[in-house]
Amino acid sequence: MTKREAMTLVGLVTLLCVVFLLSLVLGSTAISLHRVLMALLGTPSDGTSAIVVRTIRLPRSVTAMLAGASLGIAGLQMQTLFRNPLADPFALGISSGASLGVALVVLSSGYGAAAAFGSATGIRGDALITAAAIVGAALVLGLVLIVSSRIVNPTTVLILGLMFGYAVSAVVTVLVGASQPERLAQWAQWGFGSFSGVTWQRLQLFGPLTFFGVLIAAATTKQLNALLLGESYARSMGLAVRRARLLTMLSASVLGAVVTAFCGPISFLGIAVPHVCRGLLSTSDHRVLVPAVVLMGSAGALFAEIVSLLPGSAGVLPLNAVTSLMGAPVVVAVLLRSRRGVVVG
């Protein structure tokens, strides 16, 4: 690791710590840093402030960090695998599959497959929406993996994933058009994206899923470095390319599916964060990029959460709108600087 890379990682750790504390201080009502630290340390403090920090803001911030890290590293995997700067964790239609599951629950008026699924599992409310999103994403992912196992060209796999996503989105559009107006509000609320819906209880599932997913992705850095130089080179190095490709797609898609199920579709973080880290580090070595993307993804998600809460008591901004405004300029800059526009370097 060079001196520049080490300093950059230290800077990202510092940035993450600062943004994390800001996310606990800022909100509909500002809480002083002193009271926040007392609440985190468990020392006697103002009861109301401690409750707000521990039960509302802390799980929300932890969720944002896990989601940002997951989307960032999944985006890095997909961009490396498909050698495309616009690839993201949802490129294979995972987000559309999760949206279909949620649409069946929210827009189905409580009958059919959604009602049967809820009755059979005993799951209700937000947990039912999360479970349906996971099932929908898993079905689309399974279909993509079955098809991709018979296709050699990764670009063809990417195009097929996009087509599956468009087809599933068309079904969702039909459900939206046929649904009752009062049910569209809940559907739209999920589509805005939010880190606030994950409580400590739900974090007991969300946390381990994302944490182990990131660890598995981090363990594939050598494979990603080999794939970055082309499949022919990877084969010459003894890498089982097809197996590595399937493992990478599975890892990235599962991370994207879990985040979408619990937090809604969070756009642009998975695309923009890897590009920002490449620019800061001036390298494509995944041994350095992976920890940088985890740190930057966590900080970016926390910053987006803070911006979404800026209106304070007047309401919140849609999280997806904030991440789009943050990520779109980055992608535009990458495309303008790219000489060929399709190769990640």
N, C-alpha and C positions, 0 to 999 in steps of 0.2 A: 504494500500500500504506500503510495507516495505521500509526501507531506501535504500537498493540496487536498488529496482525498481524505486524509485523516482530519484536517482542519474543517473540511466541508461537513463531515459526519458529526464532528463535535458541535459545529454551528447548528446543524439540524436538530441535534438532541436539545440544545439550548432553546431553539425556536419552539420545539414541541412542549417543553416545560413551561415556557412563558404563555403560549396560547392555551395550554391546559388550565393554568391558573386563571387566565382571563375568562375562560368559559365558565368557571365556577363563580367568578366575581360578578360578571355581567348577566343581565336577564331582565325580566319585567320589572324587577326591583333590584337595584345594585346592593351588593353586600361587600363590606370592606374586606380587604385581603387578610387582615388580622383575624376577623371572625371566621373566614373560610379556613385558615390554617388551624384555628382552634377546633373547628368542626371536624377537620380531617384527622387531627391528632387525638380526638376524643376527649379533650379537656373541657371543663365546665364553661359554657358560653350561653349566649342568648338562645333560648329554646327554639324559637321560630326560625332563626337563621340556620341553626344546625339541622333542623328538619328539612328545610329547603335544599341545603347543600347535599345532605346525605341521601335523601330519598328521591330528589328530582334532578338536580344538576349533575351530581356525580355519576349516576347510571347513564344519563344522557351523554355525558362527555366520554365515558368509557366506551359506550356504544359507537360514538363517532370515531374514536381512535381505532377501534377494531374494524369498523366498516371501511374507513379510509385506507388502512393498511391492506385489507383484503382486496379492495378494488384496485389499489395501486399495483400490487404484486401480480394480480391476475391480468391486469392490462399489460404489464411488462412481459408476462409469459406469452400472451396472445400476439403481441407485436413482434416478438422474437420468432415465434413459431411460424407465423404467416408472412414475416418480413414486410409488414404493412404498417405505416405510421398511424392509420386510422382504426386499426383493430382494437377492440376493447373486450372486457369480460362478457359482454352481451352480444358479441358478433355472431354467435351460433344460435341465436333465437331463445336464449335462456330467459331473458327478461319478458319476452312475449309469452312464453309458457307459464311463467309465474303470474303474469297479468290475466291469462285465461283462467287459471285456478281461482284467483281473487274475483274475477268477473262472474264466475259460476256461483260463488258464494254470495256476493253482494247483490248481484242483479237478477238472481234466479227466483226471487220472491219466496225463498224458503222451501222450494220443492225440488224434486228431481234428485240429481246426483249430489248436490250440495247438502240437501236435507238428509239423505241416506248416509253420506259420509259423516256428518255431524252426529247423527243418532248412533251410528255404529261405534264411533270412537269416544263419544261423550264430550267432545271438544266444542266449546261455544265462544262466541264473541271474537275478539282480536286473535285469540289462539287458533280459532277455526280458519280465519283468513290466512294466518301464517302457515298453517298446515296445508291448506289448499294451494298456496303459492309454491311450497316446496314440492308437492306432488306434481303440479303443472310443469314446473321447471325440470323435474326429474324425467317426466315423460318425453319432453322435447329433447333433453340431453341424451336419453337412451336412444331415441331415434337417430340423432346425429351421429352418435358413436357407432351404431350398427352400420350406418351407411359409410362412415369414414373408414371403417376397418377394411372396406373393399376398394378404397380409392387411394391411389398413390400420390397424386398431386394435391398439396395442401391448399392451393388457391381454389381448386374445385370444391374442396370441403368448406372453405370459407363462403363461397358463393351459395352452396347448398344450404348452409346454416342461415344465411340471410333470407333465402327463399322460404325456408321453414318458418322463420320469424314473421315474414310478411303474411304467409298463409294463416298463421295463428292469430296475428293482429287483425286480419280480416274477420275472423270468427268473433273476436272481442268486439269489433266495431258493430257487428250485427247484434250482439247481445246488448250493447249500449243503446243502439237505435230502438230496440224493442222493449227496453226496460221502463219502469215507472219513474217519473221525474224525481220523486222524493228519494229514490235509491241512488241517483247519480251523484248526490253530494258526498256520500261515503266513498263511492268509487273514486271521485275526483280527489278527495282528501288523501287516499292511499297513493294515488298517482303523483301527488306533489312531493312525496318523500318526506321522511321525518325520522330523527333519532330519538324523539321523545317517547315513543310508544314502547320502548324496551325497558321494562322494569328490572329490578334485581332478580326477581323470580325467572323472568324470561332470559336474563343474562346467563343463568346457569346452563342454558342450552346454547345460546348464541355465542357466548364467550369461548367455550371449548371447541365448538365447530370451527370458528374462524381462526382461533389460535393454532390448532393443529393443522388446519389448512395452510396457514402461512408457513409453519415449520416444514411441512411436506414440500411446499414450493421452494423454500430456501435450500432444501436438500438436493434440488435438481439443478444447481447453478452450473455444474460441469456440463450437463446435458444441454442446457440453454446456450452456453458458450460454444459448444460444438455445432448446434443447430444454426447459430448466428452466421457461421461461416459456410453454410450450405449443407444439404443432405449428403452430397457426394463426399465432402470432407468428413462429415460426421461418421459415415460408413467406414471410411478409411481409418478412422480412429477406433474402430471396433464398437461403435454405438449401434444398438438395435433401434433404428430410426423409427419404424412404425410403432413399436412399443413406447418409445419416448414421446412420440407425437400424441398417442392416445392418452398417456399419463398426464401430459401437459394440458391437453384439452379438458380432461376430467378434473384436474386440480383447479384450473382457472374457472371452469364453468360452475363447479360446486361452490367456490367462494362467491362468485357472482350471484348464484341462486340463493344462497343463505342470506346474503346482505339484502337482496331484493325482497325475500320473503319477510324479513323482520323489519326492514326500514323503507320498503318501497323502492321503485327504480331510481337510483341515484346516478345521474348522467354526468359524463365528461371527466370525472375524477380518474377513472381507469385509463382514459386516453391521455390526459394532460400530464399527470404526475410522472410517468416514466420519461417523457420528453424534458420536463423541467430538470429532473435528476441527471439525465445525459448532458444537458447544457451546463449544469453546475460542475459536474465531474469531468467532462470532456473525455468520457470513456464509455465503452459498451461492455466492459467486463462485469458480468453478473455477480461476481464475488463482492464487488463494491456496490453495484447498482441495487441489489436486493435489499440490503439494510437501509440504503438511502431512500428507496421507494417506500419502504415500510414507515420510516420516520416522516417523510414528506407527505405521504398519503394520510397519515394520522393528523399531522398539523393542518393540512389542507381541509380535511373534513371538519376539524374543530373550528377553523377560521370561518368556513361556510356556515356552521351552526351559529357562531357569534353574529355574523352579518344578518342571518335570517331572523334573529331576535332583536335587531336594532329598533324596530318600531316600539318595543317595550309593551306597556299595557294596552296599546292600541291594536295589538295583534302581532302576527309573525309573517314574514315573507315565505313563499314556497321555497323549500330547500332546493328543489330542482332548478328553479330560476336562478338562484345564487350560484350553484355549481356550474350552470351553463355560462353565466356571465364571467365566471372565473376561468373556465376551461376553453371556451371558444377562441379567445384571442391567442392562447398558447398554440392551439392546433393550427390556426391561420398562420401564425409566425413560422411554425415548423414546415408547413407546406410551401410557404414563400421562400424559405431558406434551402429547401430540398432541391437538389439538381434533377433528380429523376422522379421524385414525388411518391415512390412506392417502396423504397428500400429503407429499412431501419438501419442506421449505422451509428 
